Amino acid sequence: MKPCLDREKKPIRTLYHLVHRQDRSLQVVRFEGFCFICNFAYFVKSFKFNPLQQKPVRKITFVALIVFLTFSSCEVRSTKELFHEACKYENLGNFQEAILLLNKAVQQDSTYLPAYINLGADESTLGRYQAAIDHYSTAIRLSPANTLALLNRGRNKSRLGNYRAALEDFQRAVNSKGCDSFWVDIHLKNGDYDCSMPEILLERGIAYYNIDSLKKAFHDFKFCIASQYEPGIAYRFCGFIYISTGDKDWGCKFLQKAAELGDADAVKNIAKYCNSFLTSNGRSRHPI
């Protein structure tokens, strides 16, 4: 069962990696109605009972049995059915209802990995980052080399400002694919628990930047630019690195390139750092 994957639109990229989610609601309703009809027919046939008899006791018994059959007919949903129902609510943006259903799913099956991935995604979307971390931690206990869970837990640690702990998760995500110099990206048609190396390194680069490990951050951002993965964000952070080390000229060139690629934050920072530079130098080519 594929999870509804966690990719938020923080400043980085969408938290949800969209996969196909089957809408089972109409099928479930029809199935339950069919079960009720079968149960009622079986009841009438077995007991040879005429529901139109007017004796009070018979009428009360008939009503009680109708209520019982209605609420007992195929009412119990499997873990996978609860998961699909939760995905339907996620697609509608009703994450709170989705969380309720996913909690029921893991109560039924405490080892159902996709539910924990989705619980983390939904809690993170609602801004409850520690709760998201807890769910991803459960997923990692079930699947220690789960690239997606490691990446997403690191993202939520970054959102709480715990960059060093986030770096540990990002490095584990890298190691789950091989290592920095050799890795394998698995691109299955409908998605799975894999994440691309540029996606991981962009998050790692941002964490490095926030602990002032600028050389390592710059290396990760250059990799993203070479891979054409979120180049606007990568150019913007390269520009910040140049500016923070005192090289305003190169910093503004990188910010300008990021702005040309549509990065809104780069446009704001050009106004802050680079207006005088652009006035005197015009449009410069980036050095990468």
Residue pairs with C-beta under 8 A, 6 or more apart in sequence:
1 80
1 83
1 114
2 19
2 20
2 114
2 190
2 191
2 192
3 19
3 113
3 114
3 117
3 118
3 148
3 193
4 16
4 18
4 19
4 21
4 87
4 90
4 114
4 117
4 118
4 121
5 16
5 17
5 18
5 19
5 117
5 121
5 148
5 191
6 15
6 16
6 17
6 117
6 118
6 120
6 121
6 124
6 132
6 148
6 152
6 155
7 13
7 14
7 15
7 16
7 17
8 14
8 15
8 16
8 121
8 124
8 125
8 155
9 15
10 155
10 159
11 233
11 265
12 155
12 202
12 203
12 206
12 230
12 233
13 199
13 202
13 230
15 121
15 124
15 125
15 152
15 155
16 90
16 121
16 125
17 191
19 190
19 191
20 190
21 84
21 87
21 88
21 90
21 91
22 84
22 87
23 84
23 88
24 81
24 84
24 85
24 88
25 85
25 88
28 77
28 81
28 85
31 74
32 73
32 74
32 75
35 73
35 74
36 69
36 70
36 73
36 74
39 69
39 72
39 73
40 66
40 69
43 49
43 65
43 69
44 51
49 58
49 62
51 62
53 59
77 85
78 108
79 105
79 108
79 109
79 112
79 115
82 101
82 102
82 104
82 105
82 108
82 115
83 101
83 102
83 105
83 112
83 114
83 115
83 118
85 101
86 97
86 98
86 99
86 101
86 102
86 105
86 115
86 118
87 98
87 118
89 95
89 97
89 98
89 101
90 98
90 118
90 121
90 122
95 122
95 125
95 126
96 126
98 118
98 122
99 119
99 122
99 123
102 115
102 118
102 119
102 122
103 119
105 112
105 115
106 112
106 115
106 116
106 119
109 115
111 142
113 139
113 142
113 143
113 146
116 135
116 136
116 138
116 139
116 142
116 149
117 135
117 136
117 139
117 148
117 149
117 152
117 193
119 132
119 135
120 132
120 133
120 135
120 136
120 139
120 149
120 152
120 153
120 156
121 132
121 152
123 129
123 131
123 132
123 135
124 132
124 152
124 155
124 156
124 159
129 156
129 157
129 159
129 160
130 156
130 160
132 152
132 153
132 156
133 153
133 156
133 157
133 160
136 149
136 150
136 152
136 153
136 156
137 153
139 146
139 149
140 146
140 149
140 150
140 153
143 149
143 193
145 176
146 176
146 193
147 173
147 176
147 177
147 193
147 194
147 195
147 200
148 193
148 194
148 195
149 193
150 169
150 170
150 172
150 173
150 176
151 169
151 170
151 173
151 195
151 199
151 200
151 203
153 169
154 165
154 166
154 167
154 168
154 169
154 170
154 173
154 203
154 204
154 207
155 166
155 203
157 163
157 165
157 166
157 169
158 166
158 203
158 206
158 207
158 210
163 207
163 210
163 211
164 207
164 211
166 203
166 207
167 204
167 207
167 208
167 211
170 200
170 203
170 204
170 207
171 204
173 195
173 200
174 180
174 183
174 197
174 200
174 201
174 204
177 183
177 184
177 185
177 194
177 197
177 200
178 184
183 197
185 194
185 196
185 197
186 192
186 194
187 194
188 194
196 229
197 223
197 227
198 223
198 224
198 227
198 229
198 230
199 229
201 220
201 223
201 224
202 220
202 221
202 224
202 229
202 230
202 233
202 234
204 220
205 216
205 217
205 218
205 219
205 220
205 221
205 224
205 234
205 237
206 217
206 237
208 214
208 216
208 217
208 220
209 217
209 237
209 240
209 241
214 241
214 244
214 245
217 237
217 241
218 238
218 241
221 234
221 235
221 237
221 238
221 241
222 234
222 238
222 288
224 230
224 231
224 233
224 234
225 231
225 234
225 235
225 238
225 288
226 288
231 258
231 261
232 258
232 261
232 262
232 263
232 266
233 258
233 263
235 254
235 255
235 257
235 258
235 261
235 263
235 266
235 286
236 254
236 255
236 258
236 263
236 265
236 266
236 269
238 254
238 288
239 250
239 251
239 252
239 253
239 254
239 255
239 257
239 258
239 266
239 269
240 251
240 255
240 269
241 251
242 248
242 249
242 250
242 251
242 254
243 251
243 252
243 255
243 273
244 251
248 273
248 274
248 277
249 277
249 281
250 287
251 273
251 274
252 270
252 273
252 274
252 277
252 278
252 281
252 284
253 284
253 285
253 286
253 287
254 286
255 266
255 269
255 270
255 273
255 274
256 266
256 270
256 274
256 278
256 283
256 284
256 286
257 286
258 265
258 266
259 266
259 267
259 270
270 278
